[in-house]
């Protein structure tokens, strides 16, 4: 696996753990910390998927 993939998966796990423990985060809204973890996950996911698209040419 690549370092980017590992970071993307770690960010996803961090977001899931935060969301499960946070009393303020829901499926529609996030607390500031939840928003930060979501944005990091989203950014790394976008970068990973873009790299995959470039590799496969699609």
C-alpha positions as CSV (number, residue, x, y, z in Angstrom):
1,X,0.0,0.0,0.0
2,X,1.1,3.6,-0.5
3,X,1.7,6.2,2.2
4,X,-1.1,8.3,0.8
5,X,-3.5,5.4,1.0
6,X,-2.4,4.7,4.6
7,X,-2.9,8.4,5.5
8,X,-6.4,8.4,3.8
9,X,-7.4,5.3,5.8
10,X,-6.1,6.7,9.0
11,X,-8.0,9.9,8.5
12,X,-11.2,7.9,7.9
13,X,-10.7,5.9,11.0
14,X,-10.0,9.1,13.0
15,X,-13.2,10.6,11.7
16,X,-15.3,7.5,12.5
17,X,-13.9,7.3,16.0
18,X,-14.6,11.0,16.7
19,X,-18.1,10.8,15.3
20,X,-18.9,7.7,17.4
21,X,-17.7,9.5,20.6
22,X,-18.9,13.0,20.0
23,X,-22.3,14.0,21.3
24,X,-22.6,16.9,18.9
25,X,-21.8,15.3,15.6
26,X,-24.6,13.8,13.6
27,X,-25.0,12.6,10.0
28,X,-25.9,16.2,8.9
29,X,-23.8,18.4,11.3
30,X,-20.4,18.3,12.8
31,X,-18.7,20.0,15.7
32,X,-15.5,22.0,14.8
33,X,-13.3,19.0,15.6
34,X,-15.6,16.7,13.6
35,X,-15.5,19.1,10.7
36,X,-11.7,19.2,10.8
37,X,-11.4,15.4,10.8
38,X,-13.9,15.2,8.0
39,X,-12.2,17.8,5.9
40,X,-8.8,16.0,6.3
41,X,-10.4,12.7,5.3
42,X,-12.1,14.3,2.3
43,X,-8.9,15.9,1.1
44,X,-6.8,12.8,1.4
45,X,-9.6,10.7,-0.3
46,X,-9.8,13.2,-3.2
47,X,-6.0,13.1,-3.6
48,X,-5.9,9.3,-3.4
49,X,-8.7,8.8,-5.9
50,X,-7.2,11.4,-8.3
51,X,-3.9,9.6,-8.2
52,X,-5.7,6.3,-9.0
53,X,-7.5,7.9,-11.9
54,X,-4.3,9.2,-13.3
55,X,-2.7,5.7,-13.0
56,X,-5.5,4.0,-14.8
57,X,-6.1,6.8,-17.3
58,X,-9.8,7.1,-16.5
